[in-house]
Amino acid sequence: MMKRTLCTLLVGTSFLLGACTQEDTATYEMQQDGIDMTVKNYYVDDTITKQQIETTMSYKTLGYASKEAAREANLDAEQEYNHEAGIRYKANYKRNAIATNLTIDYDKIEHLEALENLQGVTFEVESTNPVQVNKIKTEMLLKENGFKKLEE
């Protein structure tokens, strides 16, 4: 009987610990000057574990005459971003606009330098080994830059 009670207690404790570290999300949106951005933060407690940033910008807003010009100008960024551990970047060149998807998995980032040149990324780093991004400070930065939090 003691073994069964102990086993039940251990299973129950494991379940509770798992529930306490559940990953949640918060989504922010901004539409400004021909740029639409959505930032989805994945977090545990006050630490962001991953960000997914979707952006749509017209070629005219970016100063490009065509999608070919935008593709050529963006090629270096695509190659650079995708060579970093924890960073995935994809661009879709539409008729009049570029749609990008940038995913940053902070648990896989090995060096803070990998993040320093990312355009359109707003975060507040708490620690650099491993990289820890503070949810509350990042939320303030997003709001200061015109983002609105969406209801989940």
GIDADA-V889566 format. One record per residue. N is the residue number from 1. RES is the residue in one small letter. D_CENTER is the distance of its C-alpha to the mean C-alpha in Angstrom with 2 decimals. Layout:
# GIDADA-V889566
N RES D_CENTER
N RES D_CENTER
This chain:
# GIDADA-V889566
1 m 48.81
2 m 47.20
3 k 45.08
4 r 43.89
5 t 42.97
6 l 41.14
7 c 39.27
8 t 38.31
9 l 37.19
10 l 34.99
11 v 33.39
12 g 32.89
13 t 31.38
14 s 28.96
15 f 27.91
16 l 27.42
17 l 25.40
18 g 23.11
19 a 22.75
20 c 21.92
21 t 18.85
22 q 17.36
23 e 13.61
24 d 12.95
25 t 10.45
26 a 10.43
27 t 9.91
28 y 10.78
29 e 12.68
30 m 14.63
31 q 17.54
32 q 19.38
33 d 21.81
34 g 21.12
35 i 17.32
36 d 15.34
37 m 11.62
38 t 9.57
39 v 6.31
40 k 5.91
41 n 5.49
42 y 7.38
43 y 10.04
44 v 13.60
45 d 15.99
46 d 14.60
47 t 12.13
48 i 8.36
49 t 8.26
50 k 4.90
51 q 1.30
52 q 3.41
53 i 5.34
54 e 9.01
55 t 11.77
56 t 15.52
57 m 18.04
58 s 21.76
59 y 23.50
60 k 25.88
61 t 23.28
62 l 22.12
63 g 25.81
64 y 26.24
65 a 29.35
66 s 28.10
67 k 25.36
68 e 27.09
69 a 26.78
70 a 23.05
71 r 22.62
72 e 24.77
73 a 23.00
74 n 19.52
75 l 20.84
76 d 20.46
77 a 16.77
78 e 16.25
79 q 18.40
80 e 17.08
81 y 13.37
82 n 14.51
83 h 16.87
84 e 14.50
85 a 13.95
86 g 10.46
87 i 9.29
88 r 10.05
89 y 10.97
90 k 13.32
91 a 15.48
92 n 18.00
93 y 20.94
94 k 22.67
95 r 26.06
96 n 25.12
97 a 21.39
98 i 18.47
99 a 15.51
100 t 12.44
101 n 9.46
102 l 6.98
103 t 5.17
104 i 4.91
105 d 7.11
106 y 8.48
107 d 11.60
108 k 12.48
109 i 12.15
110 e 15.83
111 h 16.25
112 l 14.69
113 e 16.28
114 a 13.81
115 l 11.29
116 e 14.15
117 n 14.65
118 l 11.33
119 q 12.26
120 g 10.54
121 v 8.01
122 t 9.23
123 f 9.26
124 e 12.37
125 v 13.26
126 e 15.91
127 s 16.93
128 t 16.72
129 n 18.27
130 p 16.17
131 v 13.18
132 q 12.64
133 v 10.43
134 n 12.42
135 k 11.27
136 i 14.37
137 k 14.40
138 t 10.88
139 e 12.09
140 m 15.24
141 l 13.77
142 l 12.01
143 k 15.40
144 e 17.35
145 n 15.79
146 g 16.87
147 f 14.09
148 k 15.62
149 k 14.45
150 l 15.30
151 e 17.48
152 e 16.35
